[in-house]
Amino acid sequence: MPEGHSVHRIARQFAANFVGGPVAVSSPQGRFAPGAAIIDGREMIDARAVGKQMFLEFAGAPGEDPHWLRVHLGIYGAWDFAGAVRVDPSIQIHGVTPGHSKLGQTGEYSRPDGAAPVDRDGEDSVTSIGAPRRTRVRMAEHDRESDELGAFPPEPVGQVRVRLLNDLVCADLRGPTACEVLTPAEADAVIQRLGPDPANANTPRERDRFVERAAKKKTPIGLVLMDQSVVAGIGNVYRAEMLFRAELDPHTPANSLDRTVLEALWDDWAHLLEIGITVGQMITIDGLEGEAYRRALTERDERHWVYKLEGTPCKRCGTNIALEEMANRKLYWCPGCQT
């Protein structure tokens, strides 16, 4: 399932390519035809992500309230962008910064020497974000001069739930868990049920909101970090990696943790989320440079401490990484470092 960094990248792509102009909205698959008709031809006036959910705001008719398109990708959902896709300058393509990067100022997570590597697992990109699909045709800005592209917009491929289209860019959505048009009040109700998201507001107030919600939970911290009503955006990968980085036993009741520990978890989530949004991959090992960074961009095992590394020696202490089920989700952790 795409985690919070991917959804923020998607929202930034919509902001760069669609916000401020009218959008043709259709449902090639037909399942979203009534919702598409409500916002078809309207100006997109905002694009935002909260955790794993994205909200696109469309202007209403004269004298009417705007409408919000809410999308939750779930496990199988993905967006494909085609055409003259403009890249938001705050994000990278396969680790390369097209404009500038907040993180690139220190050299860490900035452009490596040589050609841009591509993640072989297809974890994330700019033109296709969500569930990996190796057979997907990917089109970006530099491809527009190619004779292989054919007509624009391209014919819908597969079961496209919704297509957003303007003169230059096409965005197709496939396989979402949720795709619906909401009133402002309905959209606000959904957002209010979600926990704080540091990519939207990394403030003491939002950190306090997370700490207060987490501190009330008697359940293991390994479950609390996945609770979207406590903190928005953390999935299985970030959960495992954050707990390892904090040297926390995943089974520890959240309400038994000191406030400073919970505050540190929030700060680390903000740090990792910013890297994920900028780079497009969940790099959870700090200090990678040169060849080590290039390997991390292309090889998942080189950018994580414990995720999907069960049975292999911990990179820190040598204890074999453990794998167990926690609330029907796979939990990866190190019994040596996290006790």
N, C-alpha and C positions, 0 to 999 in steps of 0.2 A: 504494500500500500504506500503510495506517495506520502512523504511526511511533510511537515510544515514548510521546509525550505523550497520544495518544488512548487507548492501552491503560491508562495510569494513570488517566485520567478514567473509563473504563469500570469499573475496579476500585473506584474511590471511589463510583461510583453503586451498585454491588452492596453495598458496605459500608454505605451509607446506607439502602438499601431492603430488603436481604435478610439480611444477617448478623445472627445472634441468634435466628432463627426457622426453623420448618420450611418446606421448599420442595417444591412439587409439580413434578416433572421429567418431561417427556414429549418425544416426538419425533414431531410431526405429520407430518413427511415419512416417518418410518419407518426411516431409515438409522441412527439412533442409539438405537433402541429397547432393545437389550440394555444399553447403558451407562446410559441413563436409568433403567432398572429398578433398577440397583444403588444409586443415590442418591435415588430418588424418596421423598419424605416425610421425608428426613433434615434435620437442622438444618444450615444453612450457618454455619460457625464462623470462616471467614476468607476474605478476598478480597485478592489481591495481584497486582501486575504485575511482571514482570522483562523489561525491554526490550519487545519486541513480543509477548510471550506473557503470558497471564493464567491464574492458578491460583485456583480456587474450592475451598475445603476443606469437606467435608461429614462430619459425625459418623458414626461407624460404629455398628453394632448393639452392644448391651451386650457387652463383652468383646472387641470387634473393633476393629481399627485404622480410622482415618478414611480417606476416599477423596478424591482430588483430581480435579476436572474441569479439564483443560488445554485451552485454546483459543488457536489462532493464526489470526488473521483472514486472513492472506495478502493477496492483491490484491483479492479480491472480497467478503470477509467483512464483516459489519456486525451490530451489536446494535440492536434497537429496543426502547425502554422505553415502556410504556403504563400508564395509570391514574393514581393519585395519587402521582406520582413526586416523592420528596423530593430536593432538590438538596443535594449536599454543600456546606457553606458555604465550602470552600476553592477552589471553582471558580466560573467565571463563565458566564453564558448570553449568547452574542453580545457579550461584552465587558462585561457588566453584572454587578456583584458582588451576589449575593443576600444574603450575610451579611457576610463580610469577606474581604479578599484580602491575602496577605502582601505583594504588590507594590503594592497600593493605598495603602500608607502614604506613599509618596513622591509619589503623584499619577500616576506613570507606569503605564499599563495599568489604571488605575482607571476608574470609570464616567464616560463622556463626558456632555456636556450633551445634553438632548433624548432622543428615543426611541432604543431600542437598535437598532443596525443589524444586518442579517443578512447573512452572507457569501453572495454570490450563487452561489459555486461549491459551497456545501454542504460545506465542508471538515470541519466538526465542529459538534456541538451537544451538548445534554445528553440529549435523548430519542432521538436516532438517531446512533450513532457508528460510523464505519467507512467503507466504500466509499459515496460519495454516491449517493443515489437520489432524484431530484426528485419522483417520484410517491408517495413514502412518506407515509402518514398519520402525523403526529407529534402525540403527546399528552403534555402536561406538567401539572404540578400545577394551574395556573390554568385549564386547559381542563376540569377535572372538572365544573364547573357547567354546561357547555354541553349543549344538547339534541342536538347533532350527534354525540356520542360513542356513543350507543346502549348496548348491554349490555356489561358487563365480566365476564370478559375478552373482548376482541375475537376474532373468528374469525381463525385463522391465515391470513395472506396470502402466497401464494407457497410456495416450498420452505423451510419452517422446519425446520432440522436439530434444534434443541432449544428447548424452551420451559420457562422457569423462572417459577413462579407462586406468589404468596402472596395474602392477602386483599385487598391494595391495589394491587400492582404486577405487571405481566407483562413478561418480557424474552424476546424472540425472537431467535434466532441464525440467520442465513442465510449460506451460501456460504463457510464457513471452510476454510482449508487443513488445519487439524488440530482435532479435537474428540474427546477420549478421556478415559476414567476411568483414573486411575493410583493405585497404592499409594503410601504416603509415600516408600518407597525409590525408586520409579520417578520420582516427581515431583522428588525431590532430585537424582537423576542428571541429569535434564534441566536443572535450574537450575545445577548445577555445570558444565555444558558452556557456559553462557552467560557472557559477560564481565560486569564490574561495571556497576551501574546507579546513577547518582548520586541518582536520586529515592528510592532505598531507603537508601542510605548514602553520603553525600558526605563521606567521611573521608579523611585522609591515606593510610590503609591501602588503601582502594579506588582512590584515585588512583594509588598505587604499583603496584597490580595492573594497571591499564590501561597505565601507562608501561612496565612490564616486559614485558608481552605485545606492545605495539606496537613496542618497541625491538628485538625479535628478528626482526621482519619485514623482509625485503629488498624486498617488494612496495611499490608506490606508496602513499603515505599516502591517496590517494583511494580505494583498495581497502580499506585497513586499517580506516578509519573505518566501513566497511559490514560488516566482519567481526563477526558477533554473538558470536563467541567471544573477541574482544578487548575490545569495549565494546558494551553492549546498548542497543538502541533507536534508533540512528541509521539513517535511511533516506536516500533520494536527495535530499530537500529539505535536511535538516539537514547532510548531507555537503557539498553545494555551498556552502551559506551559511557554515558554519563555516570552510571553507578560504578563502573570500573574506575573512571577518572577520580571519583570521590572516595574510592576504597570503601564503599558501602555494601553490606550484605543486602541483597534484594529482598530478603524476608523480614527485615527489621520493620516493626510497626512505625508508620509515619509519625504518629503522635508521640513516639518516644525519642525522636530526634531533636537535638538542640536547635534553637532558632537559627543560630549561625550556620549550621549545616544546611538547613533549608534555604537560607539566603545564598549560600555558596552554590547550591544546585541551580537556583534561578540565574545567577550570574554566569555560570558555565553554559546553561542553555542559551542565554543571549549570545554568548561568544560563539558557540558552535553553530547556532542558527544563522548568524551573520556570515560565517564562512560558507555554509551550505548555500545560502542565497547567492552569494557572490560567485562562488566557484561552480556550483551546480552539482556538487557531489558532497556526500557526508564525510568529510575528512575530520577524523576525531583524534588523530595523533598530531600533537603540536610540534613545531620546530622543523618540519620537513623542508629540505632545500635540495636544489640540483637534481641529481638522478633519483634520489629517494622521493622527491616530490613528483617527478615524472612517473615513477612506478605507481605511486599512490593514485594518480589520475586514471591509470589504465587497469590497475589490479586492486580489486576490493580488499583482499587480505592485507595489502600494504598500507591501507588507510584506516584500518580499525584495530582495536586492541583485542576484542573478544567475539564480536558478531560473526557468526557462522565459522568460528574457529574451534569448535568443540573437538576435544581429543588431542589438540596440539598443545605444545608447551607455551605457557604464558610468556609473552615477550619481556615481562618485567621480573617474574619470580621463578618461572620454570614449571610451575604446577600446571597440570593439564586443564584446559578450559572445559567447564561443565556445561551440559545442555539438559534442561528439564522443561516441563510444562508448567506454566503459571497462568491460570484462568484461560486455558485453551490456546495460549500463545507461547511460542518458543522463547525461552529465557537463556541467554548465554552469560556466564559469569565465571570468575576465577576464585575458587575456594581458598587459594593461598593469599591473594591480595585483598579479598573482600570479606574478611572475617574479623 
